[in-house]
Amino acid sequence: MVNTIASWLFLAAITQAVFLSIALLNPRQPEMRTANRLLSALLLIFSAIIGHAWLGLNHLYRVYPHSALAIVTLGLAVGPLLYLYLHAMLSDQPLGRRAWLHFVPFAVATLGMLPFYLRSAEEKLAWMRQWHGWPWYLGLAAVAKLLILLFYLRASVRLVRRVPADSELVGGLRRLMRLWLVSGALSVAAVAMAALDLDLPLSVEMVDGGALIVFVFATAYTAMRLPLGYRPRTLPPAPAPAPAVKPRYADKQLSTADRDAFLARLQACMEQDQPYRNGELKLEDLAAQVAMTPHELSQLINEHCGANFADYLNRYRVDALKTTLRDPQLAGASILDLSLIAGFNSKSAMNRTFKKFTGVTPGEYRDQARTPA
């Protein structure tokens, strides 16, 4: 009975992992493409490992001889994928080519296993028949994989702790990390059971698969509560080096003619191109769009638009969100989805900014718009 329930749970987790991995390939923001692909790859690896555990739970390894050691090296990719996913999610800095170095142990181990993978089904079946339990070298490999995984889990926890917990997404990621640590602890327990050949009511496959089920369902739960396709700008950026040369326009004031021309150009850009809908828009990016220097644009906004750069953008974002909240055709859309389209990066920032400019929350504003005068 227990094996039957566990078997169905394994199949449900595999389905959930595959479904979520596909969903993550369509991010709401293009800048989340890398992070979502990493998490998608991680979930696919877990679906393969859970599938392998399902075969063991149902005593099907010998029915499918090519399953022998099929997933033995995948565990070496789990830690790097987890850490790089969180880094891509929480940092504005691109991963760079050096990120591939994290997968060197996985690549080397996979190449080393290639001669075994290329064996015939009969040879693999004969290999399985000579062992009762884990061979000693697989035990050592499992310990090495766990040490690498724990190293990356520790690095991931430290990475998430660096982030100020001022948004729902960050809070959700922290809770998710705790559950991932539980998953890691269960994996350690599974390796210990296999190494000591303990006679327990729960099999190694059940504990190991259960560890990954915790990961998959916890990730799916977080994905339902929080949109993993967006992120706030959370990790503090690296301090910029002091400029060696005094900025060209540091002491230069805009002339009246330049000011009027620049204001018209800026207003046309904001109304027609709507760059404020990019949640990661920087002063330098907008300056390039309107053919101005960052100093000229900053001076123009501060002195002639009555706001700093952040408030200037948020003014447009609030107006765009107000328009969609009043639209009857969008009555079924969630406020969070509409705020992402307007250019906000997190629910907390959207609520805080919207109330600052309007005096009410987005939900209250929508309710007021629906109430007949």
N, C-alpha and C positions, 0 to 999 in steps of 0.2 A: 504493500500500500504506500509506504513512504517513498519507495523507488518510483512508483507510478506518478505520484504527485511531483516529485523532483524532476522526473523526465518531462512532464508537461511544463513545468516552470522553466526548464532549460530551453524548450522549444519557443516558449513565449518570449524569453529574453533574447534569443537569436532573432526572432521576428522584429522585436522592438529595436534592437541594435541596428539591423539592416535598414529598417524604415527611417530611424533617426539619422543614420549616416547619409541617406539619400536626401533627406530634408535639409541637412546642414550644407549641402552643396549649392543651395540657392539662398545666399545671404541677402539681408535687406540693404546692407551697405557694402559697396565693392571692397572697401579697406578691410573687411572681415573675411575675405575670401581665403587668405592663408590660414587664419586661425580655424575656420570651419573645416577646411580640408584636413588639417591635422587631427581635429577631433573626429572627423568622419573616418579617417584611416584607423584611429585608435579603436573606434567602435567596431569596425569591420574585423580587426584583429581579435577583439574579444569575442565576436560572434563565431570566429573560426575556432578559438580555444574552447568556448562553451560547447560547440558542436562536437569537438573531439572528446570532451568530457562526457557528452551525451552518449557517444559510442561506447565509452568505457562503462558507463552506468548500465547500459543495456547489453553488455558483454558482446559487442559487435566488432571488436578490434580484429579478430581473426576472420570474420566474414569480409571485412574490407582491409586486406593486408597493407595496402598503400597508406593507410592511416598511421602506420607505425612511425613514430617520431616526426609526423608531418608538421606539428606545431612547436617542436622543441626549441626552435630559435626565435619564435615570435615574441617571447617574453622579453628578449633583449631590446625590442623596439618600443615596448610599452612606456618605460620611464622617459626616454627622450621625447616621445610624442606628447606625453602628458606635460612635461616641462615646457616644451616649445609651444604647445597650444596656449598655455597660460601666459607665456611671454608675449606671444602674438596678440592675445586678447587684451592684455593690460598695458602694453607699451606701444608708443608711436614709432619706435625704432624698428626698421625692417630686420628680419632675422639674418640675412646675409648668407654668403656661401659657406661660411664656417659652421653653420648649423648642421650641415650634412655630416660633420665629423662625429656628431653624437651617435650616428648610426654605424660607425665603423665596426664595433663589436658584433652587431647584428649581421652585417655584410660578411665579415670574416667567418663567423659561425655557420652561416648559410652556405658559403662556398665550401667550407670543410665538410658539411653534411651532404653535399651534392652527390658524391659517389654512392652514398647509401640511398638517396632518393631515386637514383637511376637504376637501382636493382629491380629485378622482376618481382612479381607478387609472390611467387613460390619461395624465392630467397628471403624475402621479408617475413613470410609466414614461418619459415624454418628458424629464423632469428628469434621470433617471438616465442616459439615453442621451447627454446632452451633456457628461458628466463622465467622465474617465479618471483615476481616483485621487480623492483627497479635494479638494473645493473649499477655497480658502484660509481661508474663514471657519469651516469645520468644523475645520480645523487649529488655529486660534486658540481655538475653543471647547474642543477636546480638551485643549490646554495649560492653559486656565483650570480645567477640571474636575480635571486632575491636581494642579494647585497646591492647590485646595481639598481634594482627597483627602489629599494629603501633610500639609497643615495639621492635618486631623483625625486622621490616623494618628499624628502627633507628639503631639497632645494626648492620644490614647488610650494611647500608650506611657507618657507621664508619669503618667497616671491610674493605670495598673496598677502602675507602680513605687512609687507611694505606699503600696501595700498590703503589709503584712508577709507574707512568703512562709512562713506557718506552716500551710498547709492544702494538700491535694492540688488543690482547686479553683483556688486562686490560682496554684499552680505550673503547672497545666494551662492557665490563661488566659495566663500569661506565655509558655509555649511556643507557644500558638496565635497570640499577637501576633507572634512572630517569623516564623511562616509567613505571616501576613497581610502583613507587611512584604515578604516575598519576592513575594507576589502583587502588591503595589503596584509593586515594581521591574519586574516583567514587564509591567505595564500601561504604565509609562513607556517600556519598550523597544518596545512595540507602537506607541505614538504616534510615537516617533522613526522607526520603520520606515515608517509611513504618510506622515509629513511629508517624509522624504527620498526616498521612492519607491525604497527599496533593493530590489535583485533578490537575494533570499535564498531558500534552500531552504524555509524556513518562511514561510507567509503571515502577514499581519497578523492575520487572523481566528484562526489557529492559536495565535499567541502571546497574543493578547488573551483568547481563550477559555481557554487554558491557565492564564493568571493567575487566572481566576475558578475554574477547576477546583481549583487549589491551595487556594483559600479554602474551597470547598464540602467537599472531601474532608477537609481538616484539621479543619474544624468538626465534620463527621460523626464523625471518629475520636475527637475529644475528647468528643463526646456519648456515644459508646459506652463510653469509659473512665471518664468522670465524669458524674454526672447534672447536666445544665445546668439542671434544674428546681429546684435548691436553691442556696443560697449561704450562706457564713458572714457574720457581721457583721464586715466587714473594715476599711473606711475609718474612720479615727479620727473620731468625731463632733466637730462644732464645739463649742468650749468654751462652757459655759453661763454667762450673765452672773451676777454675784454678786447674791444676793437683796437687795433694798433694805430689806425688812422682816424682822425676826427671825421664824422660823417659830413658829406658834402653840403647837406642842407641844414646842418644843426642850428645855424643862426639866421637862416634865410626865411623871411616871411613871404607868403604868397601875395602876389599883386592882386588887385581887384579883378582884373581881366582873367588872370589865371584861376583865381578862386571861383568865379562864376562859371568858367568853362569846365573846371574840374567837378564842381557840384552838379552841373547838368549831366556830365558824363557818368558820374557815380550814380545819380538817381536813375538814369536810363538803364544802367547795368543791373541795378538791384531790382528794378521793376520788370525788365524784359528777360534777363538771364537768370535771375533769382539765385545767385550764388550762396545766399544765406542758408539754403536748404542742405548744403554740405556741412554736416556737423563738425567736420575737422577743418573748416576754413580758417586760414591764418591771415594775418595782416599782409604778409608778403604775397600771398596768393591773390588776394583781392586787388592789391596794388598793381600786380602784373596784368590783371584783367582790364583795368581802367587806364593802363599806361602811365602810372605814376610811381614815384618812389615810395617806399613804406613811410618815410618821414613826412612826405607831402600829404599822404593819405591820412596818417595819424593826426597831423596838424589840422587838416581840413575837418575831420570828424569831431575832434575835441573842441575846436574853436567855433565851428559854424553849424554843427548838427546837434549840439547840446547834449552830447553823450560821449562816453569812451567807446572803444571799438567793440567790446563785448556787448554793451548795452545797445549799441547801434544795430548790431546783427539781431539781438534778441527782440528788439522792437519789431523788426520785420517778421521774425518767426512767430511772435505772439499774434500779430495781425493775420498771418497766414493760417494759424491754428484757429483763431476766432472765426475766420471765413468758413473753414471746413466744419467746425462745430455747429454753425448755423445752417449748413446745407442739409436739407431733408433727405437727399439721396445718400448721404453718408451717415445716416442716423444709426445704422447697424455696425459701423466701424468702431473699433476700440479707440479710446482717447490716446493710448500709448502708440498705436500704429500711426494715427494722424500726427502726433507730435514728432515721431521719427521722420515722417515725410516733410514736416515743417523745418526740420534741421536740429531738433533737440536730440541730445545723446543719451539722456537718462530720464527716468520718470521723476526722480527727486528734483533734478535741475529744472525740468519743465514745470512742475508744480510751483516751485519757488519763484521762478521768473514770471510765470503767468500771473500769479497773485500779486507780485510786485508791480506789474504794469496795469492790472485790471482791478485789483482788490478782492477778487474771488478766485476760487480754484477752477480748473477747466470743467470739472463735473458740474459745479454750481452754474457756470456760465452756460453750459449746454442745457441744463434744466430750465434756466431763465429764458433761453431762446425758444424752447419748446412750449413754454407757457403762453397762452394767448394774452394779448394786451387787454 
